[in-house]
Amino acid sequence: MAVSPAKEKSGSKKHKDVNSLTGRQKVAIFLISLGGEISAKVMEQLREDEVEKIVFEIARIETIESELKDAVLQEFQELMMAQNFITTGGIDYARDVLEKTFGGQKATEVINRLTSSLQVRPFDFIRRTDPSHLLNFIQQEHPQTIALILAYLEPNKASQILQNLPDEIQSDVARRIATMDRTSPDVLREVERVLEKKLSTISSEDYTAAGGVDSIVEILNLVDRQSERTIIESLEDEDPDLAEEIKKKMFIFEDIVMLDDRAIGIVLREVNTDELAKALKQVDAEVQDKIFKNMSKRAGSMLREEMEFMGPIRVKDVEEAQQKIVSIIRRLEEKGEIVIARSEEDELI
C-alpha cells in the first residue's frame, strides 16, 4: 500500500515509487516511521511554517507500503552517511567512499541530492581542522583568499583566526570580508580544491598536545633542587624569556601550603598587608587558613577587615599580588632562608 492521500483512497491501488514522492512526503513518511515521541523532538527543531507543511502531509497519508517506507528510510540513511563523509573529509572523500559502497551512479545520485537539498556550505571540510593549524596554514595566502575562507567558517573559529593574523594583513582581511558580495561557484570550488589538497597532509593527522612550558614546569617541580637550579641557570643563558616564564610557573601562589610554619612566618614579614589581602581574595580556605594560622590574632583580624572593606577586585590585580608574593618566596628560597617541600620525599629535619 503506497502513500495514499485521502483523495486517492477509492478505486484501484496506486503504487508509488520513492522517486515520485516530494521532499515533504518523504519527510512525513520518515517521521511516521520514527514514532510520535521521536518525531515530536525532531519537529521541535523546525520552523513553524515547516512543521505546518509536514503535519499537513502526515494528515494526508492513510497507509504506507512497507517497501516504500523501507525505500524512504534507506534514502535518509544514505543522505546521512554522505553528510557524515562530507563533514569528515569533503565532497571528494564522500564521493570516493560512496562509489566504493554503492557504485558510481548511485554515489552521484546521493551526492547530488545532498548538495541540492542540504546545501553543503563551501569549506565544510575545514571544520575538522584545529584553528591554530589552519591559521599557520592560511596566513601565507593572499588576503582575498583568507577573507573568502573566513567568510564561510563558523564565526567563533573565524574570529580566533582573524585575531591572530599578522597585524599587517589583519585589517585588510577584515575589510575584504566586509566588502565581499558574491563569489562565483567556480572560484569557490577551485579554492576549495587547492586548499583541501594542501590541508590533506595535516588534517588527516591526529595532533596530540604534548610538551610546552606547563609540561616542563610539572617535571621540574619533581626534580631535586640542585637539578632544577642547574637547568634553570642553563636556560637563563640560552633563552632568558623562556627561563623567566618557567620560573613564574614553578611555584604558584596556592603552593604556599607546602611551606612549613617557620617559612610562612618569614614570608609574611616580607609581604605588604595590602598585597596579601588582594592575594587572598580568590583562594580556597586551605590557603587562607595556612596564612591566618601563622599570624597573631590582632594581625589576622586586621587582614580580614582589609579583605572585607576592599570590596570587589579585578582578577588581574589578584594575580599580580599573588605573583609578587611568589617572587618573594622564590627569592627567599634562593637565599636559603626558606625551603619549599616539592614532594613527600622532601622531609625537613
N, C-alpha and C positions, 0 to 999 in steps of 0.2 A: 504494500500500500504506500503510494507515493505521498509527498507533501500535498495535502488536499485542502486548498482553500475552500471555504463554505460554499462558494458558488459552483464548485466542481463536484460536490458530493453525490449528485444524482447522475444516473446513466452509467456508462462503462467506466472501468477504472482507467485512469490515465497515468501511466508510469512516467516518472520524470527522471532525467539524468542529472547528476550533480552539476554538470556544466551548464545546465539550463536554468539553474537557480540564481537569484540575485544575491548580492553580498548579504543583505539584511535577512533573507530567507535562510541562508546558511548559518548566520549568527543565531537566528531563532531556533533552528534545529539543534545547534551546538548547546545552547543554554538549556533547552528542554532535556537534552541528554545528560547534562550535569546534575539536574535535580534542582528543586526550588531553593534550598538553603544556599548552595554554592552560587547559583545563578544570581540570587539577590546580592551577594557580596561582589560579584562581577559588575552588576549594574550600578552599584554604588559608586563605581569609578568612572561612570559615563556621564556625559552631559544630559540634562533633562530632555532636550529635543531628541537625542539619540535613543534614550530609554523609551520615549513615546513611540518612535518608529518601530523599535524592536518588539515592544509589547503588542503593537498592532499586528505585526507579522505572526507573533506567537498565538494571538487570539484567532487568527485565520486558519491556523493549522489544526486539523482534526485528528489525523493519523499520520504516522511516519513509517515507511517501509524500513525494515531493519537493514537492508542493503544500502539504502540511501543514507541512513543515519551513519552507518559504518564508513561510507564514502566521505561524508562531511567531516567526521572525526579524523579520518586519515589525512584529509586535506589540511585541517588545522594542525595536526601533528607535524606534517611536512613543513608547513609555514613556520612553526615554532622552531623546528630543527634548523631550518635555513637561517632564521633570525639569529639563533644562537651562534651558528657558524660565522655569520657576517660580523657580529659584535666581537667574536673571538679572533677572527683572522682576516676580515674584509671580504668583499664580494668575490674576488678571485679564489680565495681559500674555500668559501662556501660552495662556489660552483664546482671546484675540483672534488670536494668531498661528496657532494650530491651526485655528481656524474658517476663516481665510483659506486654509489649506493643505488641509484635509480636508473642510471644511463643518461646519455647526453640530452635527449629530447625532454625527458621528464624533469631533469635538473633545470633546463632553460625555462620550462613552464613554471616551476616553483619559484625560481628567482624572479621571473617577470611578474608573477602575481604578487610576490612580496614587495618588490620595489615600487610597484604601482599602487598597491593597497596600503602598505605601511609606510611608504615614503621614507626609506632609509636615508638619513642625513649624510652628506659628504663627511669624510674623515672619521666615520664611526670606528674604524679600526684603531684610532689613536686613543680611544677611551681606556684601553688596557695598558697604556704606556704611562709610567710614572712621570709627573710633571717635571721633575728635576732632570730626568733623562731626555725628555722632549725638549726642554729648554736648551740643554747643551747641544742638542742636535740641530735645532732650527735657528738658533741665534746667528748663525753664519749665512742664513738665507737672505734673499732680498727682502727689505721691509714690506713690500707689497705681498710677497708670498707668506710672510709671517702673519700679516694682518688678515689674509684670507683664511689661514688655518685657525687663528684665534677666534675669528668671527663665527666659526662653526663648532667651536668647543663649548662645553658647559661653562657658564660664567665663572664658577669657582676655580676651575682648572685654568681658564684663560687668564684670570686675574693673577694667579700665582706666577704664571709665566711672564705676563706683562710687567709686573713689579720688579722682576729680577733680570729683565733685559738690560743691556748696557745703556747708560744714560744717553749716549749719542743717538740711539735709534728708538728709544722708548716713546718719546713724544711723537716721532714720525709714524710709528706703527699705530699709535692711538688715533692720530689724525686720519690715517688711511682707513682704519676701521670705521671711524665716524662718517667719512665721506663715501664709503663703499655703497654702491647701489645694487646692481645685478651683475652676476658673473655667468659667463657662458658655460653651459654644461660640459662642453668640450674642454674648456680650460680647467674646470674643476676635476674632470676625470684624469687629465694629463698630470696635474699637480698631485692628485691622489696616487696615481700610478707610480710616479717618481718617488714620492715620499714614502709610500708603503714599501717599495723595493729597498730604499735606503734603510728604513727602520727595521726591516726584517732581521737584520743581523743583531739588533739589540733587543727588540720587543719580544723575540721568541725565547730569550734567555730569562732565567729566574734569578733576579737580583736579590741577594741576601745581605741585609745590613750587618756589617761587622767592622771592628776597629773603631777609630775615632778617638777623640780626647776622653770621652766618658769611659771608654774601654780601658785605656792606659791608666786612667786615674784609679779605676777599680782594682787594677793589677798592682799599681804602686802602693795603694793603701794596705796591701797584704804582704809586701816585701819588708825586710828589715830596714831599719833607719839608715844604716850605712849604705846599703844598695840604693835606696831611694835618693840619698844625698848625691851619690856618685852620678846616677842617671840624670837627675835634675841639673847638676852643675855642667854636665856634658851638653845637655840640651840648651842651657843658657849661652854656651859658647856658639853652638851651631844655629839655634833658632830662638832668640830671646823672647819673641812674641808668643811662640808656642809654649815655651817653658813657663811664662807668666800665666798663660791660660790654664795650664795644667796645675800650677801651684794654687791658683784661685779655687780650683775644684777639689784639691787634695783633701781639704778639711772644710766641710760645710758647717754652718752655724749649729745645726741640730746635733752634730757630733760632739758638742760641748759636754754631753752626758758621759763621754768616755774619759773625761778628766777627773782626777781624784779631788777630794775636797780642798786639799792644800793648793793644788794648781788653780782651782776655781777662785780661791781667795787671792792669789797673786794676780790673776787676770782682772778681777774686779777692782783692784787698786789702780789698774792702768786705764780702766774704762770710764768714760764720761757718763754720768747718770742719764742725761737726756738721750744719748745714743743707745744706752742699754734699754731704756723704756721703749724706744722705737723698735729695737731689735726683737723685743719680747712680745710685740703686739700680735703677731700671727704665727706663734709656735704652739706646739701641743703642751699639755700640762706637765709632762715629764721634764721637758727642758726648763719650764718656769720653776718647777719645784726644785730642780737642781740648783738654780740660781738663788732662790729665796732661802733655801736651806743653809746656804753659806753666807747669809747676811744677818746682821743684827736685827732685832725686831723693829727698832726705830728706822733703820735704813730700808728694810723691806717694806715698811708701811709707807715711807716717803716715795719709794719706787712705784708701789701700787697706785698711790694718789696721782703720781706723774702720768702713769699709763691711763688712768681713768679720765683725768682732765684734758689729756691730749686730744681726745676725740678721734674721728676718722682720720686715717693717714694713708697716703699713697703707697702702693706696693713697692714702687721704685725706692721710696725713702726708707722703707723697712729693709729692703735688700741691701741698700747702701750702708745702713747702720750695722747690719749683720756682717757685711764684708769687712768693715773697719775693725770689728771685734775679732774676726777670723785672722786678719792681718796681725793684730796684736798677739794672738795665740801662737801663730807661726813664728813671729819674731822672738817671743819668749822661749819657744821650744828650740829654736836655732841657737840661742844664747845658753841653752842648757838649764834654764831656770824652772821649766816645767817639762813633763813627759806626757806624750799622747799615747795611750794604750791602743794600738791599732788592731789587736786581735786578742783572743783569750789567752794566748801564749805569752803576751807581754805583761807578765806579772811584775808588780812593783815590790821591791824588798828593801 
